[in-house]
Amino acid sequence: MKSLSILLLFAAVGLIKAQEVDVLLPASLAKVDVVVVGKLYSDFKFPWFDGWNERGHIQVDRVLKGDIGNVDSLPFAWERDFRQGWCLTRPDWRGAVGKPGIWLLNRDGSRYRAADLFIGHLDPAKHLERVVRVLAEIRK
C-alpha cells in the first residue's frame, strides 16, 4: 500500500511538471485571454460547501497579451479545499501571494481565473523570455 502511494505521488508530480512545460507551447498560450506580469494579493476568503472560496487581485506590472483597458489591477478568484493536500483537483494559490509572476488567465464574468487547474503562475526569472518569444510567434 505504501509503495502504491509513493508511485501515485511521483506520477502526480510528473504530470504537474509536464503541464508546466506544455503551458509554454504556442497552442497553450494562444488559448488564454490575458497574460500579465504582476503580484497576487489576497483580499478575502469565505467557506462554502466546496471549500474555501478566495478572492484577490493581481497588481499588473506588464501586459504581455490581451486588453485589460486602463486598469492596473485584475480581480482574481480561486477555490481550494478545506484541508491542505486533501484533494489535488484545485490549486492553492496562497503560495503565490506577494510573489512576482507571469499569470495566464481567462476571463470569468467580472474576474479572472487561472487558465488551467494547476498552471497559471510562472516564475518570471525562469520563463519571461520564452513566454515573450512564444507570444511574438503567435502574433505573426
Backbone as CSV, one residue per row, in Angstrom:
resi,resn,N_x,N_y,N_z,CA_x,CA_y,CA_z,C_x,C_y,C_z
1,MET,0.825,-1.196,0.000,0.000,0.000,0.000,0.867,1.257,0.000
2,LYS,1.932,1.229,0.807,2.814,2.386,0.886,3.508,2.636,-0.446
3,SER,3.942,1.561,-1.121,4.621,1.726,-2.408,3.655,2.260,-3.471
4,LEU,2.384,1.879,-3.405,1.393,2.400,-4.335,1.194,3.896,-4.116
5,SER,1.158,4.319,-2.868,1.020,5.747,-2.560,2.200,6.538,-3.088
6,ILE,3.399,6.006,-2.923,4.598,6.684,-3.422,4.573,6.759,-4.943
7,LEU,4.167,5.692,-5.594,4.076,5.668,-7.050,3.073,6.714,-7.543
8,LEU,1.913,6.804,-6.901,0.908,7.804,-7.282,1.420,9.217,-7.071
9,LEU,2.171,9.443,-6.004,2.740,10.763,-5.740,3.714,11.152,-6.844
10,PHE,4.608,10.249,-7.226,5.560,10.549,-8.291,4.846,10.775,-9.626
11,ALA,3.807,10.029,-9.895,3.044,10.213,-11.130,2.384,11.585,-11.155
12,ALA,1.813,12.008,-10.023,1.162,13.325,-9.950,2.175,14.439,-10.128
13,VAL,3.323,14.325,-9.491,4.370,15.348,-9.640,4.843,15.393,-11.082
14,GLY,5.002,14.250,-11.703,5.416,14.196,-13.101,4.418,14.863,-14.022
15,LEU,3.127,14.642,-13.777,2.096,15.284,-14.593,2.103,16.794,-14.421
16,ILE,2.291,17.251,-13.198,2.320,18.695,-12.951,3.516,19.318,-13.652
17,LYS,4.681,18.690,-13.562,5.867,19.207,-14.248,5.668,19.192,-15.754
18,ALA,5.038,18.162,-16.276,4.784,18.088,-17.712,3.849,19.206,-18.148
19,GLN,2.860,19.526,-17.327,1.950,20.613,-17.660,2.684,21.943,-17.700
20,GLU,3.667,22.139,-16.804,4.405,23.396,-16.785,5.127,23.620,-18.103
21,VAL,5.695,22.566,-18.678,6.371,22.685,-19.965,5.352,22.954,-21.061
22,ASP,4.229,22.245,-21.063,3.206,22.405,-22.084,2.626,23.808,-22.126
23,VAL,2.564,24.495,-20.994,1.962,25.817,-20.966,2.778,26.809,-21.798
24,LEU,4.019,26.504,-22.060,4.857,27.403,-22.848,4.781,27.118,-24.345
25,LEU,3.961,26.160,-24.750,3.765,25.893,-26.162,2.838,26.947,-26.760
26,PRO,3.021,27.285,-28.029,2.156,28.293,-28.657,0.660,27.995,-28.511
27,ALA,0.253,26.733,-28.647,-1.173,26.399,-28.533,-1.700,26.696,-27.138
28,SER,-0.896,26.466,-26.113,-1.320,26.719,-24.739,-1.453,28.214,-24.471
29,LEU,-0.494,28.993,-24.932,-0.547,30.441,-24.715,-1.611,31.108,-25.584
30,ALA,-1.932,30.504,-26.725,-2.945,31.074,-27.604,-4.342,30.974,-27.010
31,LYS,-4.585,29.974,-26.163,-5.937,29.760,-25.646,-6.293,30.643,-24.445
32,VAL,-5.325,31.352,-23.867,-5.627,32.206,-22.719,-6.047,33.587,-23.189
33,ASP,-6.872,34.251,-22.389,-7.344,35.588,-22.731,-6.304,36.662,-22.435
34,VAL,-5.599,36.514,-21.322,-4.689,37.541,-20.847,-3.431,36.883,-20.280
35,VAL,-2.283,37.486,-20.576,-1.018,37.100,-19.942,-0.423,38.382,-19.380
36,VAL,-0.245,38.412,-18.064,0.298,39.602,-17.404,1.428,39.206,-16.462
37,VAL,2.275,40.176,-16.180,3.302,40.020,-15.155,2.862,40.877,-13.983
38,GLY,2.819,40.295,-12.795,2.384,41.047,-11.626,2.385,40.193,-10.375
39,LYS,1.887,40.773,-9.293,1.820,40.081,-7.999,0.376,39.851,-7.592
40,LEU,0.143,38.680,-6.988,-1.171,38.334,-6.464,-1.291,38.808,-5.019
41,TYR,-2.424,39.394,-4.702,-2.741,39.796,-3.327,-4.067,39.154,-2.946
42,SER,-4.147,38.639,-1.750,-5.370,38.019,-1.251,-6.199,39.082,-0.547
43,ASP,-7.468,39.210,-0.933,-8.343,40.225,-0.345,-9.251,39.646,0.735
44,PHE,-9.896,38.508,0.445,-10.743,37.874,1.451,-11.039,36.439,1.042
45,LYS,-11.510,35.645,1.999,-11.921,34.273,1.726,-13.166,33.968,2.537
46,PHE,-13.925,33.012,2.035,-15.127,32.599,2.754,-15.373,31.113,2.506
47,PRO,-15.870,30.418,3.520,-16.129,28.984,3.357,-17.420,28.758,2.569
48,TRP,-17.441,27.689,1.828,-18.610,27.266,1.083,-18.598,25.749,1.093
49,PHE,-19.635,25.113,0.600,-19.696,23.658,0.664,-18.574,22.989,-0.130
50,ASP,-17.991,23.681,-1.104,-16.935,23.096,-1.933,-15.533,23.412,-1.432
51,GLY,-15.411,24.144,-0.344,-14.099,24.506,0.190,-14.006,26.004,0.396
52,TRP,-12.784,26.483,0.529,-12.571,27.921,0.697,-12.649,28.615,-0.655
53,ASN,-13.438,29.656,-0.729,-13.516,30.493,-1.914,-12.706,31.739,-1.611
54,GLU,-11.667,31.957,-2.396,-10.766,33.084,-2.137,-10.874,34.096,-3.260
55,ARG,-10.751,35.350,-2.877,-10.790,36.452,-3.826,-9.601,37.360,-3.557
56,GLY,-9.039,37.853,-4.619,-7.896,38.745,-4.503,-7.749,39.545,-5.776
57,HIS,-6.573,40.079,-5.968,-6.314,40.819,-7.197,-4.853,40.661,-7.582
58,ILE,-4.596,40.814,-8.859,-3.235,40.774,-9.376,-2.867,42.203,-9.730
59,GLN,-1.855,42.725,-9.067,-1.334,44.062,-9.358,-0.457,43.923,-10.600
60,VAL,-0.896,44.484,-11.710,-0.258,44.278,-13.014,0.909,45.238,-13.205
61,ASP,2.065,44.668,-13.532,3.245,45.460,-13.876,3.411,45.569,-15.383
62,ARG,2.994,44.512,-16.097,3.210,44.474,-17.551,2.174,43.552,-18.181
63,VAL,1.606,43.974,-19.296,0.657,43.145,-20.053,1.398,42.553,-21.247
64,LEU,1.407,41.230,-21.339,2.068,40.551,-22.444,1.088,40.137,-23.531
65,LYS,-0.160,39.905,-23.145,-1.194,39.521,-24.104,-2.546,39.963,-23.571
66,GLY,-3.407,40.414,-24.481,-4.770,40.757,-24.106,-4.939,42.242,-23.868
67,ASP,-6.181,42.617,-23.700,-6.534,44.014,-23.463,-7.250,44.102,-22.124
68,ILE,-6.628,44.746,-21.171,-7.248,44.897,-19.849,-7.707,46.332,-19.625
69,GLY,-7.597,47.166,-20.666,-8.030,48.549,-20.532,-7.041,49.362,-19.715
70,ASN,-7.569,50.352,-19.000,-6.731,51.266,-18.228,-6.564,50.841,-16.779
71,VAL,-6.831,49.594,-16.461,-6.720,49.136,-15.078,-5.304,48.644,-14.799
72,ASP,-4.892,48.756,-13.563,-3.588,48.231,-13.172,-3.728,47.080,-12.188
73,SER,-4.964,46.619,-12.007,-5.246,45.537,-11.074,-6.379,44.683,-11.643
74,LEU,-6.177,43.368,-11.645,-7.203,42.452,-12.146,-7.793,41.656,-10.990
75,PRO,-9.116,41.603,-10.870,-9.723,40.756,-9.839,-9.472,39.287,-10.161
76,PHE,-9.077,38.522,-9.150,-8.706,37.121,-9.334,-9.453,36.276,-8.319
77,ALA,-9.968,35.128,-8.755,-10.741,34.246,-7.876,-10.212,32.829,-7.978
78,TRP,-10.272,32.120,-6.857,-9.922,30.708,-6.838,-10.580,30.032,-5.662
79,GLU,-10.668,28.708,-5.767,-11.219,27.887,-4.701,-10.163,26.870,-4.309
80,ARG,-10.156,26.532,-3.039,-9.251,25.484,-2.563,-9.990,24.643,-1.537
81,ASP,-9.495,23.447,-1.338,-10.137,22.524,-0.414,-9.923,22.954,1.030
82,PHE,-10.807,22.493,1.908,-10.707,22.841,3.329,-9.408,22.361,3.948
83,ARG,-9.017,21.145,3.612,-7.800,20.577,4.195,-6.688,20.563,3.153
84,GLN,-5.527,21.053,3.523,-4.391,21.092,2.616,-4.007,19.679,2.190
85,GLY,-3.799,19.490,0.892,-3.395,18.192,0.377,-4.503,17.159,0.302
86,TRP,-5.740,17.544,0.646,-6.838,16.593,0.667,-7.240,16.161,-0.735
87,CYS,-7.259,17.099,-1.649,-7.701,16.803,-2.999,-6.803,17.552,-3.978
88,LEU,-6.379,16.904,-5.030,-5.482,17.526,-5.993,-6.220,18.089,-7.204
89,THR,-7.484,18.451,-7.040,-8.243,18.972,-8.171,-8.301,20.486,-8.202
90,ARG,-7.744,21.147,-7.203,-7.762,22.615,-7.169,-6.412,23.136,-6.693
91,PRO,-5.931,24.176,-7.337,-4.655,24.745,-6.901,-4.832,25.587,-5.646
92,ASP,-3.792,25.685,-4.884,-3.774,26.540,-3.704,-2.817,27.683,-4.007
93,TRP,-3.365,28.816,-4.383,-2.550,29.945,-4.834,-1.967,30.757,-3.684
94,ARG,-2.195,30.347,-2.437,-1.650,31.114,-1.314,-0.130,31.218,-1.378
95,GLY,0.534,30.220,-1.934,1.985,30.252,-2.057,2.484,31.279,-3.054
96,ALA,1.609,31.757,-3.924,1.989,32.760,-4.922,1.686,34.186,-4.458
97,VAL,1.003,34.337,-3.330,0.633,35.673,-2.844,1.891,36.477,-2.537
98,GLY,1.939,37.681,-3.108,3.043,38.595,-2.859,4.302,38.333,-3.658
99,LYS,4.277,37.325,-4.528,5.454,36.999,-5.327,5.233,37.439,-6.769
100,PRO,6.281,37.951,-7.425,6.130,38.304,-8.838,5.898,37.046,-9.664
101,GLY,5.086,37.179,-10.688,4.804,36.026,-11.525,4.247,36.418,-12.870
102,ILE,4.289,35.472,-13.778,3.617,35.604,-15.072,2.305,34.857,-14.900
103,TRP,1.198,35.539,-15.121,-0.130,34.952,-14.910,-0.808,34.698,-16.242
104,LEU,-1.259,33.466,-16.457,-2.000,33.065,-17.650,-3.454,32.935,-17.231
105,LEU,-4.289,33.838,-17.723,-5.637,33.973,-17.184,-6.709,33.919,-18.261
106,ASN,-7.878,33.478,-17.854,-9.086,33.563,-18.667,-10.117,34.367,-17.901
107,ARG,-10.876,35.144,-18.623,-11.919,35.964,-18.004,-13.088,35.065,-17.610
108,ASP,-13.625,35.314,-16.423,-14.778,34.579,-15.910,-15.732,35.604,-15.318
109,GLY,-16.599,36.145,-16.156,-17.511,37.194,-15.694,-16.748,38.467,-15.383
110,SER,-16.842,38.911,-14.149,-16.187,40.162,-13.754,-14.797,39.941,-13.161
111,ARG,-14.309,38.707,-13.188,-12.993,38.429,-12.603,-12.220,37.489,-13.524
112,TYR,-11.004,37.204,-13.137,-10.140,36.309,-13.901,-9.816,35.079,-13.070
113,ARG,-9.528,34.004,-13.771,-9.124,32.751,-13.135,-7.936,32.204,-13.902
114,ALA,-7.169,31.347,-13.234,-6.070,30.674,-13.914,-6.648,29.839,-15.050
115,ALA,-5.931,29.784,-16.136,-6.431,29.104,-17.331,-6.500,27.594,-17.181
116,ASP,-5.778,27.043,-16.230,-5.703,25.600,-16.052,-5.763,25.294,-14.565
117,LEU,-6.082,24.075,-14.220,-6.191,23.718,-12.806,-4.916,24.003,-12.024
118,PHE,-3.760,23.710,-12.590,-2.527,23.854,-11.838,-1.555,24.847,-12.455
119,ILE,-1.795,25.274,-13.659,-0.884,26.206,-14.310,-1.572,27.542,-14.451
120,GLY,-0.929,28.551,-14.005,-1.463,29.896,-14.099,-0.422,30.890,-13.662
121,HIS,0.539,30.427,-12.886,1.582,31.289,-12.339,2.941,30.710,-12.700
122,LEU,3.746,31.497,-13.410,5.090,31.068,-13.784,6.107,32.032,-13.202
123,ASP,7.277,31.544,-12.895,8.366,32.355,-12.373,8.940,33.209,-13.498
124,PRO,8.878,34.550,-13.379,9.393,35.394,-14.460,10.893,35.242,-14.677
125,ALA,11.649,34.983,-13.628,13.095,34.826,-13.781,13.425,33.638,-14.682
126,LYS,12.601,32.604,-14.663,12.857,31.406,-15.452,12.157,31.424,-16.812
127,HIS,10.992,32.072,-16.913,10.147,31.872,-18.090,9.825,33.123,-18.909
128,LEU,10.161,34.319,-18.450,9.706,35.538,-19.131,10.194,35.618,-20.575
129,GLU,11.462,35.383,-20.808,11.985,35.489,-22.174,11.280,34.519,-23.119
130,ARG,11.078,33.304,-22.665,10.437,32.310,-23.534,8.972,32.655,-23.784
131,VAL,8.255,33.115,-22.764,6.852,33.486,-22.942,6.740,34.636,-23.943
132,VAL,7.589,35.644,-23.817,7.571,36.777,-24.747,7.868,36.297,-26.165
133,ARG,8.841,35.412,-26.307,9.200,34.890,-27.635,8.051,34.088,-28.254
134,VAL,7.420,33.215,-27.463,6.316,32.405,-27.968,5.116,33.289,-28.334
135,LEU,4.819,34.281,-27.515,3.710,35.184,-27.832,3.994,35.972,-29.102
136,ALA,5.234,36.353,-29.352,5.590,37.043,-30.591,5.386,36.129,-31.795
137,GLU,5.710,34.854,-31.651,5.494,33.884,-32.728,4.014,33.714,-33.030
138,ILE,3.190,33.718,-31.996,1.743,33.571,-32.176,1.180,34.750,-32.963
139,ARG,1.683,35.946,-32.704,1.158,37.166,-33.358,1.516,37.245,-34.831
140,LYS,2.539,36.509,-35.279,2.995,36.581,-36.692,1.961,36.009,-37.626
